[in-house]
Amino acid sequence: MNAARGKRRATVDPWRQAVLDGWGSVRAHRAFGYLPGRLYELDPRVTPPEVWARIAGSGVGYHPKRRAESAEWAWVFAHCLLHAGFGHLDPRGVDPADIVTEIDLSESRAIDKAEPHPAYRAACCAVVDQYLSTMKIGRRPIEFPSASSLSDERTAAAHWRDSAVPVEYRRDDPPDFLISGAAAAEHVDHQGCFAAGIAAAARDALTVAGGETTPEGRRPLRAWDAALSWFVSSYPLLGALAAGMTVVADADLARGWDIVIAAVNAEAAEIYVNPLAGLSQEEWRFVLGHEMLHAALRHGERAGWRDPYLFNIACDYVVNGWLVELGVGVMPDGLLYDPGLKGCSAEEVYDRIAVDLRRLRKLATLRGRGRGDVLGEPLSHPGGAGRYVDLDEYYRNALSTGLAYHLNSGRGYVPAALEEAIRAMDQPPLPWDAQLAHWFDEHVPAADKRRSYARASRRQAATPDIPRPAWVRPEETARLPTFGVVLDTSGSMDRTLLGKGLGAIASYALARDVPRARVVYCDAAAYDAGYLPVEEIARGARVRGRGGTVLQPGVRLLERADDFPADGPILIITDGACDVLRVRREHAYLIPAGASLPFRPNGPVFRLR
């Protein structure tokens, strides 16, 4: 009987065991392993029953009367610890208006703890819940609101204090964290401990992905793996990119594909490195950052009609300049770098370097001389990565998120050209017809209207006997705006291109009140069609010739015509298979997407899609 009673007394309360199991699973998580903390019971006599848990200083207290499963307790405890890791308990980073109880930060006798303002508490909880939803820890209790998207708790709290907390972020229960006093905040660095835990978790993830282990069960990080984990844990600008990239280090693969140092494939999100390159960890940081920017900025797809290798060289100059300016790692010897190209885009650098092809063929990328390190197809290897559903969306989100975290965390400035390139990814380029419309607005002025009693306006019903002047256009032909069209009618021209180009020209001419346009057909010779009404252009032009492609006589005809205005712009429609043109007045080119001109154009080029 006494033995039975002893066993009965030793039985653990199942609800308390659920609390302990939830706390143990959270403390076992690598990200929370460096955070100081202890678990204790709150006094149920003074703690409201709706309180689950509360973090204050280095301790997490829980309500002993609460009944829940261990997965729910794990979620609650992770929520509280994230408040500490995000710095919500530190009064030094909190606006005084966000602290309900006044704390004197200048004296050592500051109040030990204080409650946060309801607006600040709601914003902090929203940010923590959003982050916790990505960690997959425990299960959210049903009475807690679902995670919402909120990037900056301090800005949101300042706005909500002046207005009101939105309904979806409003929390009516008592706060689950207390702001520490100045002395206590200086004693424990919660943010630093949490950062160390995140770094350790990233290293463990890379260890598991690598598959190699030491006798102790851990895989020693190689230089390129340590460089990649550094981006995840310590460099938010490229951290999201690094988390989704895979480093493939295979000497046989590198030898077979002539990879001297590294290459990248954006479609497979893989960086191929040569493990025999002999670089330090700092140099591998530079190399991996270089390849990640190649992939994220879609340099392989942006080449378009340009020579792929020369455009790769131009992108190398730009990317290396950004990384040197950002201070990411150490640039290995022999890479392409020119301080004089600072602030230039890859397209501008391409135009500069394309004039000296003989010298540029001797330059080397990270893959080697004469070979681009931006690959068009994934390299086959055991365990190859799958392909993303929408690459543009993935890389755009990764870079945009990284830029936001980089700027909000005070990590320093980003080169202006790099920031513009990242923000430009969120804004799709204007279609060719919108660009052509802007060109018309700039170079083809609209006809000025005037009022005249020669033509009566519509009268008001209340005063039918009062005449009013109507808007009229000038009737002098010489004063009306016009433009010239040099149309390539050679045999290589696609009829679809002709139809789209002429239709766009007619629609914009009508929008600008242009009654006629001067049209010249060119193939083996120039055929002057004179001034054609824009309605006739829209119905389709009568094409003559269909022989070879010589456009310069047509341009010269318009420039020397006495009845063509001296300031009239010229629009040249061709497929790119033409002679070298010299145009002395304002002009533009309309060519198919993917085509290129055999010379460097001085006017804008619109690519029809």
C-alpha positions, 0 to 999 in steps of 0.5 A: 500500500505504501509503495503504491502511494509513492508511485502515485505521488511521483506521477507527473501532471500531464498538463505540466509535462506538456509545458515542459515538452514545449519548452524543451523543443524550443530550447533544442532549436539551434536558433534559440540555443544561445538566448539566455532564459529560464522557465518559471510559473506566474502567480495565478492570483495576480496574473489574468487567466487569458495570459499564456506566457510572458517574457521579462528580462531573461525569464519566461513565465507561464500561467500554470492554470492554462491547459494546452498541448506541447505543440501550442506551448512550443509556439507560445514560448518561441513567440516570447523568445523572438521578442527578446531576439528582435530587441523588443525588450531593450529600451535603448531602441524603443521610442519613449512614447512606446513605453507606458511606464516612464523609464529614466534611462540616464540613471542606474536606479531605473525601473526594472520593467515596464509595459509597452504601449498597446500600439507598439505591442501589436506591431511587435507581435505582428512582426514576431508572428510573421517570422515565426510562421516561417520557422515551423515551430509548434502550432499556433493556438486558435485564439491567436490571430494568424500571421500578417505582413508587417516589415517595420514594427517601430514605424507602424507603432508610431503611425498607430499611436497617432491614429488607431491599431487596425483590427487585424493587429489589435490584441486585447489580452495583456502584453506578453513581453515587458521592456527591461530597465536600462541596467538590465538591458546592458547586462544581456545582449539578446539580439547578439545571442539570437544572431549567433543562434541564427548563424549556427542554424544556418551552418547546421543546415549547410552541414545537413545539405552537404552530407559529409560528417566528422566522427562527432557527427558534424561536417567541417565547413569548407571555405565556400560553404562558410562563405555561403553561410556568412551571407545567410547569417550576416549579410541581409542584402544577399542572404535570401539569395544565398538561402536558395542557392546551392554550391556544387563543388566537384573537381571533375565537373569543373575540369569537364566544363573548363571552370577555373574558379566558378560559374552560375546557372540561374535556372537551377539556382546552382553555383559551380565552383572549382574546389582546386581554385585555392581561394580563401574564405574572404575571396570565396565570399566575393566570388559567391556574391559575384555569381549570385548577382549574375543570377538574380539580375538575370544577366543571361537573359538581358544580353538580348541581341548583344554578344553573350560573352562580351555582355558577360564581360560588361556585367563582370565589370559592373558587379565587381565594382559593386562588390568592391564598393560594398566591401564584400570579401576580397577580390581575387587577383585577375578579375575585371575591375575598372574604377572609371566605370563606376555608376555605369550600367552593363549596357553602357559598359558593353557599348564602350568595350565592344569597339576593341574586340581583339583585346577583349577576347583575351579577358577572363571571367571567373570561368576562364578566358574566352568563356562566360561564367553565366551558363545558359543550361544547368550542368548535369551532376548527381543530385542536381537541383530542380527548377523554380516555377517562376525564376523572375519572381523568385530572384526579384523577391529575394533581392527586394527583400534583401535590400529592405532588410539591408537598409532597415538594419542599418548595414550601410549604404548600397551603391546607387547603381545596384539599388537602381538595378534591384528596384528596376526589377520591380518595375517591368520595362515599358512595352515598345508601343509605349516607348514609341508613343513617348518618342512621338510626344517628344519630337512630333508637336501637336497642332495648336488649336485656336477659337474662331467664329467662322465655325460655330460651337455647340450652343447651350440650350438655355441661350441658343441665340448667343454664338460661341466660337469653336476650336479649329486647327490651322489649315496651312499645310506647312504649319502642321506637324509631320514626320518621315517614315523610311520603310524597309520593303526588302524580301527579308521583311516580315509582313507582321512587322510591317503591319504592327509598325504601320498600325502603331505609326498611324494610331500615334499620328492621329493622337497627335493631330498629324494629318499626313506623314512622308513615306519612303519605301526602300529596298534596292532603290528608294521609292518616294510615296509622298505625303500619305494620310494617316488613315491610308497608312493604317489601312496598309501601304502599297509596297513596291520593290521587295528587292535588296536592302539599301536604306541610305538613299531613302534617308538622304531623300528626306533630308534633301527634300524641299517640302519636308520640314528641316526639324521633321523627325524620321522613323526607320522601320527595318529588320536589321539586315540593312546597310550602315546608316548616317542620319543627320536629324532626329530619328529612331529605329523600329526593329523586331525583338531579337534583331540587331543593327549592323552599326551603333545607332545614334537614335533610340531603338524600339524593339517590336514584340 
